[in-house]
Amino acid sequence: MQTPTSEYQLRLDKGVFVVEFYARWCGTCRAITRHLTELEDEMGFVGVMIDVEQLPIVAKNFLVKGVPIVCVLADGIELGRIGGSYTKEEIRSWLLDFDVI
């Protein structure tokens, strides 16, 4: 999973991305990160982790008000998002609903 440290390193306008908005103190976020890292290897998508405390402008631009939030983006357009606690299989099923992954 890519982890940009500035908004200038973040390029989400070309391609398909699964973006997790997280905070280091969030236990649920750690579980979601583990699931997404495994699914990235299994499904072949590009994962991006956004630390909402390190990149608050990016979180604000995506209207993120809590963590964890997972979004699917295709060529810069948000196709969907989920938030909260999910199993790996629930996330896999949700991702498979999008024809781009």
Contacts in CASP RR format, 6 or more apart in sequence:
PFRMAT RR
TARGET T0000
AUTHOR 0000-0000-0000
METHOD contacts of the structure
MODEL  1
MQTPTSEYQLRLDKGVFVVEFYARWCGTCRAITRHLTELEDEMGFVGVMI
DVEQLPIVAKNFLVKGVPIVCVLADGIELGRIGGSYTKEEIRSWLLDFDV
I
1 20 0 8 1.000
1 33 0 8 1.000
1 36 0 8 1.000
1 37 0 8 1.000
1 40 0 8 1.000
1 47 0 8 1.000
1 48 0 8 1.000
1 49 0 8 1.000
2 46 0 8 1.000
2 47 0 8 1.000
2 48 0 8 1.000
2 49 0 8 1.000
3 48 0 8 1.000
3 49 0 8 1.000
3 51 0 8 1.000
4 10 0 8 1.000
4 48 0 8 1.000
4 50 0 8 1.000
4 55 0 8 1.000
5 54 0 8 1.000
5 55 0 8 1.000
6 55 0 8 1.000
7 55 0 8 1.000
7 57 0 8 1.000
7 58 0 8 1.000
10 48 0 8 1.000
10 50 0 8 1.000
10 55 0 8 1.000
10 58 0 8 1.000
12 19 0 8 1.000
12 48 0 8 1.000
12 73 0 8 1.000
12 76 0 8 1.000
13 75 0 8 1.000
13 76 0 8 1.000
14 75 0 8 1.000
14 76 0 8 1.000
15 46 0 8 1.000
15 73 0 8 1.000
15 74 0 8 1.000
15 75 0 8 1.000
15 76 0 8 1.000
16 45 0 8 1.000
16 46 0 8 1.000
16 72 0 8 1.000
16 73 0 8 1.000
16 74 0 8 1.000
16 75 0 8 1.000
16 100 0 8 1.000
16 101 0 8 1.000
17 45 0 8 1.000
17 46 0 8 1.000
17 47 0 8 1.000
17 48 0 8 1.000
17 72 0 8 1.000
17 73 0 8 1.000
18 36 0 8 1.000
18 39 0 8 1.000
18 40 0 8 1.000
18 45 0 8 1.000
18 46 0 8 1.000
18 47 0 8 1.000
18 48 0 8 1.000
18 70 0 8 1.000
18 71 0 8 1.000
18 72 0 8 1.000
18 73 0 8 1.000
18 95 0 8 1.000
18 101 0 8 1.000
19 47 0 8 1.000
19 48 0 8 1.000
19 49 0 8 1.000
19 50 0 8 1.000
19 62 0 8 1.000
19 70 0 8 1.000
19 71 0 8 1.000
19 72 0 8 1.000
19 73 0 8 1.000
20 29 0 8 1.000
20 32 0 8 1.000
20 33 0 8 1.000
20 36 0 8 1.000
20 47 0 8 1.000
20 48 0 8 1.000
20 49 0 8 1.000
20 50 0 8 1.000
20 68 0 8 1.000
20 69 0 8 1.000
20 70 0 8 1.000
21 50 0 8 1.000
21 52 0 8 1.000
21 59 0 8 1.000
21 62 0 8 1.000
21 64 0 8 1.000
21 66 0 8 1.000
21 67 0 8 1.000
21 68 0 8 1.000
21 69 0 8 1.000
21 70 0 8 1.000
21 71 0 8 1.000
22 29 0 8 1.000
22 32 0 8 1.000
22 33 0 8 1.000
22 49 0 8 1.000
22 50 0 8 1.000
22 51 0 8 1.000
22 52 0 8 1.000
22 67 0 8 1.000
22 68 0 8 1.000
23 29 0 8 1.000
23 51 0 8 1.000
23 52 0 8 1.000
23 53 0 8 1.000
23 67 0 8 1.000
24 51 0 8 1.000
24 53 0 8 1.000
26 67 0 8 1.000
26 68 0 8 1.000
28 67 0 8 1.000
28 68 0 8 1.000
28 84 0 8 1.000
28 85 0 8 1.000
29 67 0 8 1.000
29 68 0 8 1.000
31 85 0 8 1.000
32 68 0 8 1.000
32 70 0 8 1.000
32 84 0 8 1.000
32 85 0 8 1.000
32 86 0 8 1.000
32 91 0 8 1.000
33 49 0 8 1.000
33 68 0 8 1.000
35 86 0 8 1.000
35 87 0 8 1.000
35 88 0 8 1.000
35 91 0 8 1.000
36 47 0 8 1.000
36 70 0 8 1.000
36 91 0 8 1.000
38 88 0 8 1.000
39 45 0 8 1.000
39 88 0 8 1.000
39 91 0 8 1.000
39 92 0 8 1.000
39 95 0 8 1.000
40 46 0 8 1.000
40 47 0 8 1.000
42 92 0 8 1.000
43 92 0 8 1.000
43 95 0 8 1.000
43 101 0 8 1.000
44 101 0 8 1.000
45 95 0 8 1.000
45 101 0 8 1.000
50 58 0 8 1.000
50 59 0 8 1.000
50 62 0 8 1.000
52 59 0 8 1.000
52 64 0 8 1.000
52 66 0 8 1.000
52 67 0 8 1.000
62 69 0 8 1.000
62 71 0 8 1.000
62 78 0 8 1.000
68 83 0 8 1.000
68 84 0 8 1.000
69 81 0 8 1.000
69 82 0 8 1.000
69 83 0 8 1.000
69 84 0 8 1.000
70 81 0 8 1.000
70 82 0 8 1.000
70 83 0 8 1.000
70 91 0 8 1.000
71 78 0 8 1.000
71 79 0 8 1.000
71 80 0 8 1.000
71 81 0 8 1.000
72 78 0 8 1.000
72 79 0 8 1.000
72 80 0 8 1.000
72 81 0 8 1.000
72 95 0 8 1.000
72 98 0 8 1.000
72 100 0 8 1.000
72 101 0 8 1.000
73 79 0 8 1.000
74 98 0 8 1.000
74 100 0 8 1.000
79 98 0 8 1.000
79 100 0 8 1.000
80 98 0 8 1.000
82 91 0 8 1.000
82 94 0 8 1.000
86 94 0 8 1.000
95 101 0 8 1.000
END
